[in-house]
Amino acid sequence: MTSTEPIRSPQLNRLQQELESGNKESLKLFWKRIKEQGTPLVEKFESDDQDRILTFLWQASGGLKSVALISQMTNPTTYPMTRLLDTDLWYVTLQLPASLRATYQFFPSDLPASTKGTFDASWADYRSDPFNPRTFAFYDDKEDPTGVKLTRSVLELPDAAPQPWIEPQEFVSKGKVQLHQLQSNILRNERRVWVYSPAKYTAGLGKPYPLLVLFDGWAYARLIPTFTILDNLIAARVIPPLVVVLLDSLDVETRLKELVFHRPFNNFLVTELLPWVLTQYAISTDPTQRIVGGSSAGGLAAAYAALEHPDVFGAVLSQSGAFTESLAPDEK
């Protein structure tokens, strides 16, 4: 787990001692090693093999007044960094699980860390780690004017769980993906809908297919290798062949309205989306064969849809669902 107690990196402790003793060359040698080995620094505890000491570094001089580490691997998600003496080295050290896989960014600013709103910057102000070549890019959705391009640094420790399903595998047949436009009279908008049908999909022959409905469809279609994952899982018989419907979110404002306890959105799912899917694809009408899912607000919306319509959706896939006590259905 993430430690909230102050932790000092053994390497930084030694560097500070050398600088305080007058060894000015030690900082140059330190940065030379960092450029060769990369960041963050990963160090072990003497008596704890489950966690690691991770130190994130930022090099800056001049008028920079604050730097923050920003990552959802931590709680809170923003950690102000500390300047080492009067050097160009900024750091934050955390205790994190040895099996961690996550992304992170930095927010350097010419404003003091105590300034209100300093760390509420737009994504365009965030920076990836120049000493870490591994990145994950959130590309613009060219059809969506609200799309944001963002690059995050990737942290993957040696004990992180393997991910065998995310890469295309030889001899695995690919499913078919079709892009549709769906008009909603209830929501008074139109959106893209991606539909995945498995390899060897046959309509009208044999048993109907299970259904998975996912919110934030563009993210699942473009940022997450969802279709590759489905191909691999189906080929390995981990899951049965199924039809997957990915619903687009139109923009940030509409997304937060529709995915946070919004009954009209549930009505759209039940009375507009599902009847449309039934006319296009051979899907089961058995609620035990229908799954609704999403991440963050989408995970919340999935749980709410199944709660209100258990006769339609018999299972929920909520990935980091945005459940909070500050929201309740009667507030929407």
Long-range contacts (C-beta under 8 A, 24 or more apart in sequence): 1-51, 1-95, 1-97, 2-73, 2-74, 2-75, 2-94, 2-95, 2-96, 3-51, 3-94, 3-95, 5-95, 7-53, 7-93, 7-94, 7-95, 8-93, 9-41, 9-43, 9-53, 9-55, 9-91, 9-93, 10-43, 10-53, 11-41, 11-43, 11-55, 12-41, 12-55, 12-84, 12-91, 12-93, 15-84, 15-89, 16-84, 16-85, 19-84, 19-85, 19-87, 20-85, 27-87, 27-88, 27-89, 30-89, 31-59, 31-89, 34-131, 35-131, 38-131, 38-132, 38-133, 39-129, 39-131, 39-132, 40-129, 40-132, 40-155, 42-157, 45-95, 49-98, 50-97, 50-98, 51-95, 51-96, 51-97, 51-98, 52-95, 52-96, 52-97, 52-98, 52-100, 52-157, 53-93, 53-94, 53-95, 54-93, 54-94, 54-95, 54-96, 54-100, 54-155, 55-91, 55-92, 55-93, 55-94, 56-81, 56-91, 56-92, 56-93, 56-94, 56-104, 56-106, 56-129, 57-89, 57-90, 57-91, 57-131, 58-89, 58-90, 58-91, 58-106, 58-108, 59-88, 59-89, 59-90, 59-130, 60-88, 60-90, 60-108, 61-88, 63-110, 64-90, 64-108, 64-109, 64-110, 65-109, 65-110, 65-111, 65-112, 65-113, 66-108, 66-109, 66-111, 66-112, 66-113, 66-115, 66-118, 67-106, 67-107, 67-108, 67-109, 68-106, 68-107, 68-109, 68-113, 68-118, 68-119, 69-104, 69-105, 69-106, 70-104, 70-105, 70-106, 70-107, 70-119, 70-126, 71-102, 71-103, 71-104, 71-105, 72-102, 72-103, 73-100, 73-102, 73-103, 73-104, 73-155, 78-107, 78-119, 80-113, 80-119, 81-106, 96-157, 97-157, 97-159, 98-157, 98-158, 98-159, 99-157, 99-159, 99-160, 99-161, 100-155, 100-156, 100-157, 100-160, 101-154, 101-155, 101-156, 101-157, 101-160, 101-161, 102-154, 102-155, 103-136, 103-152, 103-153, 103-154, 103-155, 104-129, 104-152, 104-153, 104-155, 105-129, 105-152, 105-153, 123-148, 123-150, 124-148, 126-150, 126-152, 128-152, 128-153, 129-153, 138-223, 139-222, 139-223, 141-218, 141-222, 143-192, 144-218, 144-250, 144-251, 146-251, 146-252, 164-232, 165-228, 165-229, 165-232, 165-233, 166-225, 166-228, 166-229, 167-225, 167-228, 168-228, 168-231, 168-232, 169-231, 169-232, 169-235, 172-231, 172-232, 172-235, 173-199, 173-200, 173-231, 173-235, 174-199, 174-227, 174-231, 175-199, 175-201, 175-227, 175-230, 175-231, 175-234, 176-201, 177-221, 177-227, 180-280, 182-272, 182-273, 182-276, 184-268, 184-272, 185-272, 186-264, 186-267, 186-268, 186-271, 186-272, 187-258, 187-264, 187-265, 187-268, 189-250, 189-254, 191-247, 191-248, 191-249, 191-250, 192-217, 192-218, 192-248, 193-217, 193-245, 193-246, 193-247, 193-248, 193-273, 194-220, 194-221, 194-245, 194-246, 194-248, 195-243, 195-244, 195-245, 195-246, 195-277, 195-280, 195-281, 196-226, 196-227, 196-230, 196-243, 196-244, 196-245, 196-246, 197-243, 197-281, 198-230, 198-231, 198-234, 198-241, 198-242, 198-243, 199-231, 199-234, 199-235, 199-241, 200-241, 201-241, 201-243, 202-282, 203-281, 203-282, 204-282, 207-284, 208-282, 208-283, 208-284, 208-285, 208-289, 209-240, 209-241, 209-242, 209-243, 209-281, 209-282, 209-283, 209-284, 210-240, 210-242, 210-243, 210-283, 210-284, 210-289, 210-290, 210-291, 211-242, 211-243, 211-244, 211-245, 211-277, 211-283, 211-284, 211-289, 211-290, 211-291, 212-242, 212-243, 212-244, 212-245, 212-290, 212-291, 212-292, 212-293, 212-317, 213-244, 213-245, 213-247, 213-269, 213-273, 213-290, 213-291, 213-292, 213-293, 213-313, 214-244, 214-245, 214-246, 214-247, 214-293, 214-294, 214-298, 214-317, 215-247, 215-249, 215-259, 215-293, 215-294, 215-297, 215-298, 215-301, 215-302, 216-247, 216-248, 216-249, 216-255, 216-294, 216-295, 216-296, 216-298, 217-246, 217-247, 217-248, 217-249, 218-246, 218-248, 218-249, 219-295, 220-246, 221-246, 243-277, 243-281, 243-282, 243-283, 245-273, 245-277, 247-273, 255-297, 256-297, 258-301, 259-294, 259-297, 259-298, 259-300, 259-301, 260-297, 260-300, 260-301, 260-322, 260-327, 260-332, 261-300, 261-304, 261-327, 261-328, 261-329, 261-331, 261-332, 262-301, 262-332, 263-308, 263-329, 263-332, 265-301, 265-305, 266-304, 266-305, 266-308, 266-309, 269-305, 269-309, 269-312, 270-309, 270-312, 274-312, 286-314, 287-311, 287-312, 287-313, 287-314, 288-314, 288-315, 289-314, 290-314, 290-315, 291-315, 291-316, 291-317, 292-316, 292-317, 293-317, 293-318, 293-319, 294-318, 294-319, 294-321, 295-319, 295-320, 295-321, 296-320, 296-321, 296-322, 297-322, 299-323, 304-329
